[in-house]
Amino acid sequence: MHKIYWRRLLLPSLILTILPLFFLVFTTKCQTTRGNSVSIIYDERNSFFDSSSTIPIQSSSVPSRYLVVPYQEFVLRTSMACRVFNLDNPTKNANKFHPKYSKYLRGPFPYVLPYTNITYNDIENFYTKILVNKKKDTETIATSFANNITFENIPYIYQESMWHPVGITSAQRTAILVPLQGREYNAKTFLFNMHAFARRQQLTYTIILVEQVSPMGYRFNKGRLFNAAINYLEKKSLNITCLVLHDVDLIPEDDGNLYACETKYPKHTTSRVRNLDSKRGYIRYYEFLIGGVLLLTFDMYKTFNGFSNLYWGWGGEDDDLALRLIQRKMCVVRPAYELAIYIGLPHLRGPRNDGRFSLLKWTTLRLDTDGYAQIESLTRIIDIRQTLTVTHMKLDVNVDRSLNKKVSMTNISSSLNTISANVTSIFKTIIRTTRIKESTWKEYLSYKKEYENEKRKVEKMTNEGRDEYDLRKAQEVLKETESMISHTKSSFIKSWKEFQDVYNAATNDETLKQSKEYEEAQKVHDDLDKAQQEDRAAQA
């Protein structure tokens, strides 16, 4: 046998012992550094349901606890879902009735796509006269606005602006809030289906359409609509205990997707969406998204100060809301994957908010000064029409005229001190209005192209003798596209005039003309002016 010398094994043993320790220290250091640069975006002094203290924004620099996050990287790898949670599981109680015990739950929801001639009066007449007289042995109902309606006649009574299931008292009083601008067919389709869906779960509920009627031009501000509607509800004597923030183009497909608020967490129910006009099947969105349908209480909503009021156009406001929840150390719970499914109604998407990524960088700094608590001075209720089946609010969401202000970036510069102090406000106005002009003109050209494509599609369907229903739908899309052309063109003309005023003022100042920003604006001005001349020539 060979003699083993223990001294020869001492050095390798020390190396094998030290290397793992070194690796552990190195890994811990890297994780700490990465956490400080990316993931820590909330102030640890604030916690859920404790937002009484307001953290001042330092003028000299961004406070370290409010780090600017690389938004897109952060969102793609972050889930808003609570890691450990249990959905509420109350016992059966007729005096505090939970929808999970409803005897009308059937699983798949037989949604109905009505004809385009449906009116709000038709919906009210259906639920107050037609459905209540449906005989038990009648499987389907046919009307002038829809066929093959299989909704059940579930006993309900309307009292004090709410629908109540007969014989039981719901544990929650639910308000379903639906923001929109235009999209009348989607609103009616949603309303017609949602009453039947809510009754399957035996909810005590009301449905409120919150429509932006001013300003028009498809600069939609969903955040202000939600904030204004919830502010209105809080002042009413309806004793609402559960808010359902609902997109108008989504209809739930399974009644096991319970519209009941959780006691501890907001609930996000839009896990998968199947677009009606697509063959792709269900789409699962990124885990950070909490848009679509969100259920929460008043206290939860006020904890993170609601939605931001600054997002005009499509995109950004839902992710801003998610960042607010993280700031307050909140997460969302989701129903079972197979239940949280929706059908997406077709619609034209409004103008994209090109400034959303800049706003999202500073979400946590604005949380206490931009949101629900500031909404009253920003919006005005123009009209409220209440019927048995819907409360229809119409709002002006631009009372402060912030959409029309020429110098919007100056406020960001002064409060955060992140933009060079020697850049004048007129430079930033030129930059901002230039981008608006480019974006609006591209939208106009895009809709013109889409109109020609839809026109050829309608002509082809007519020549082929296609089904009358399909042809009517295609004609509606064509008509809506034509209206979008008019809206985007008028929006462009208005903002183009504003841009020219600023541009001409800068042209008369020799100092401003030497700036890089002016050169950028000059190029865009010349390009857009030439493009307008070509467009007028093409129409002549």
Buried (B, 14 or more C-beta within 10 A) or exposed (E): EEEEEEEEEEEEEEEEEEEEEEEEEEEEEEEEEEEEEBBBBBBEEBEBEEBEEEBEBEEEEBBEBBBBBEBEEBBEEBEBBBEEEEBBEEEEEEEEBBBBBBEBBBEEBBBBBBBBEBEBEBBBBBBBEBBEEBEEEEEEBEBEBBEEBEBEBBEBEEEEEBBBBEEBEBBBBBBBBBBBBBBBBBBBBBBBBBBBBBBBBBBBBBBBBBBBBBBEBBBBBBBBBBBBBBBBBEEEEBEBBBBBBBBBBBBBBBBBBBBBBBEBBBBBBBBBBBBBEEEEEBEEEEBBBBBBBBBBBBEBBBBBBBBBBBBBBBBBBBBBBBBBBBBBBBBBBBBEEEBBBBBBBBBBEBBBBBBBEEBBBBBBBBBBEBBBBBBEEBBBBEEEEEEEBBBBBBBBBBBBEBBEEBBBBBEBBEBBBEEEEEBBBBBBBBBBBBBBBBBBBBBBBBBBEBBEEBBEBBEEBEEEEEEEEEBEBBBEBBEBBBEBBEBBBBBBEEBBEBBBEBBEEBBEEEEBEEBEBBEBBBEBBEEBEEBBEEBEEEEE
